Amino acid sequence: MDVVSETDRNPTHPTDVSVLGLGAMGSALATALLDAGRSVTVWNRTPGRATDLSGRGADAAHSAREAVLASPVIIACLLKRSSVEETLGPVAGELRGRTLVNVTTTTPNESRELAAWAAEHGIDYLDGAIMAVPSMIGSRAAQIFYSGSRAAYEALLPMLEVWATSEFHGEDAGRASLVDLAILSGMYQMFTGFFHGAAMVAAMGMSASEFAARQAPFLAAMTEELADYAKVIDGGDYTVAGQQSLEFSDLSHIVRASEEEGVDPAPIAEVQALISGQIAAGHGAEGFARLYESLANR
């Protein structure tokens, strides 16, 4: 489909939704909408990225303003918070009365600030946090958390469900981001732990692939412990019988083994520092889950 010029476009919502930002994720979101029969306008700062989507039936806009004018619902899938401001700040007037769904990765406070900005300009704001890679979009395995305007979430739910399993976390616009980043924190620290272990066994000639074959099933089994740890944390009693004590959980031998093999012990040394801090504070006989207290509300 040919690019429609800004002067030729009818400003009274010729398409259902506009997607701003056509990286891998933005393109996946637009594709899923097209496959579901939605009419879509697309725009990207770098020219040329809309070609494939235009071939699938999307209208390609020349500018962010043109894309905003094309639809009542605007999806922002950009690089970071500053990208959202740079793109949408100049078209705030055109956004008035429309719904903005921001799925750009932002911190909770950045999401709240964007929601406040939207409110000042008469824009209905919904923040989204995508728990998926682009190839998962369009499947129920993908998850997207939302927070902000409940009215927007409820009105748009049929469209949002085209992308993934949707979950609303409340009208505080920062909540979806907070849950998303907290989950990702655990994932990245798990990966870093794997990298550290792989570096340790490399000293004896074991490949990372060999190590992964041993590490993966063990980690999968250990995730079963999360629910039990959660019960202890929620109950606030780290003296409950059956817990592994902090004194027993001393990890200094892993730190020393890393150093002996010439491997940076930083990932496990940080955990040991938390353990040592709790023991020094007199909690050595309490359960390992007490490390939560070293991290919460510091």
Protein Blocks (a to p, Z undefined) as FASTA:
>chain_A
ZZddfklpcfehpbfbdcehjafklmmmmmmmmmnopacddddfbghjlmmmmmnopacd
fbfklmmmmpmbdcdddfblmlmmmmmmmmmmmmgopacddfbdcdfklmmmmmmmmmmn
opacddddddbdfklgopakbccddedjfklmmmmmmmmmmmmccddebjblklmmmmmm
mmmmmmmmmmmmmmmmmmmmmmnopafklmmmmmmmmmmmmmmmmmmmmmmmmnopakbg
hiacfklmpcklmmmmmmmnopafklmmmmmmmmmmmmmnopmmpcfklmmmmmgoZZ
